[in-house]
Amino acid sequence: MNREQAYMRMLGATANMQWNIALMLEAKAEEAEKARNWICNHITEASFLGDQTQMKQTAQINEQVIEVLDGVNKMSQGILSVMRSVLPKSGEAGGNEGDDEEMLFGMGDMN
């Protein structure tokens, strides 16, 4: 297998990973919408014994959301590293000007 075939294989695997991420996020969004509807319709102040219990339950829900976002961020970083290895550097044949991340994701410098 030559270098070009290896790069194409890497890009194909990356595209499949992005597709699977999109499917997972779509399923998570549907799940979150169902949970939100249930919570809005069934959970009231009277459902909790006190403020501490309510805060604990809220923190658990938020931790789950943060775990999902952290996992997506890690997968995105992996995809970015594959893209960096496949795409030509700024000074090479492609002559890309600007940051590779901005070109890939259109977000510019997020720091």
C-alpha positions in Angstrom: 0.0 0.0 0.0 1.5 3.3 -1.0 1.2 6.6 1.0 -1.7 8.0 -1.1 -3.7 4.8 -0.5 -2.9 4.9 3.2 -4.1 8.6 3.4 -7.3 7.7 1.5 -7.9 4.9 3.9 -7.4 7.2 6.9 -9.8 9.8 5.4 -12.4 7.1 4.8 -12.1 5.9 8.4 -12.4 9.5 9.6 -15.5 10.1 7.5 -17.1 7.0 8.9 -16.2 8.1 12.4 -17.8 11.5 11.8 -20.9 9.9 10.5 -21.1 7.7 13.6 -20.6 10.7 15.8 -23.4 12.5 14.1 -25.7 9.5 14.6 -24.8 9.3 18.3 -25.4 13.0 18.8 -28.7 12.7 17.0 -29.8 9.9 19.3 -28.5 11.7 22.4 -30.5 14.8 21.3 -33.7 12.8 21.0 -33.0 11.2 24.4 -32.4 14.6 25.9 -35.6 16.0 24.4 -37.6 13.0 25.8 -36.0 13.4 29.2 -36.6 17.2 29.2 -40.3 16.7 28.4 -40.7 14.1 31.1 -38.9 16.3 33.7 -41.0 19.3 32.7 -44.2 17.4 33.0 -43.6 15.2 36.0 -40.9 16.7 38.3 -42.1 19.4 40.6 -40.7 21.0 43.8 -42.7 18.5 45.8 -40.8 15.6 44.1 -37.7 16.4 46.2 -37.2 16.1 49.9 -35.1 19.2 50.0 -33.0 21.6 48.1 -29.9 19.4 48.5 -31.6 16.5 46.8 -32.7 18.7 44.0 -29.2 20.1 43.5 -27.7 16.6 43.6 -30.1 15.3 40.9 -29.4 18.4 38.8 -25.6 17.9 39.2 -25.9 14.3 38.0 -27.8 15.3 34.9 -25.3 18.0 34.1 -22.4 15.6 34.7 -23.8 13.2 32.1 -24.1 16.0 29.5 -20.5 17.1 30.3 -19.3 13.5 29.8 -21.0 13.3 26.3 -19.4 16.7 25.3 -16.0 15.6 26.6 -16.3 12.4 24.5 -17.2 14.3 21.4 -14.4 16.7 22.0 -11.9 13.8 22.3 -13.2 12.2 19.1 -12.9 15.6 17.3 -9.3 16.0 18.4 -8.6 12.5 17.0 -10.2 13.5 13.7 -8.2 16.7 13.7 -4.9 14.8 14.2 -5.8 12.5 11.2 -6.6 15.5 9.1 -3.4 17.3 10.1 -1.3 14.3 9.1 -3.1 13.9 5.7 -3.4 17.6 4.6 -0.3 19.4 3.3 1.3 21.9 5.7 0.9 25.6 5.0 4.3 25.9 3.2 3.9 22.8 1.1 2.2 22.0 -2.2 -1.3 23.2 -1.2 -0.1 26.6 -0.1 -2.9 26.9 2.5 -2.9 30.2 4.2 -4.2 30.5 7.8 -4.7 27.9 10.5 -5.6 24.3 9.6 -8.2 24.2 12.3 -9.9 27.3 10.9 -9.9 25.7 7.4 -11.3 22.4 8.7 -13.9 23.6 11.2 -14.4 27.3 10.3 -14.1 28.4 13.9 -10.9 30.3 13.9 -8.9 30.6 17.2 -11.2 29.7 20.0 -8.7 30.6 22.7 
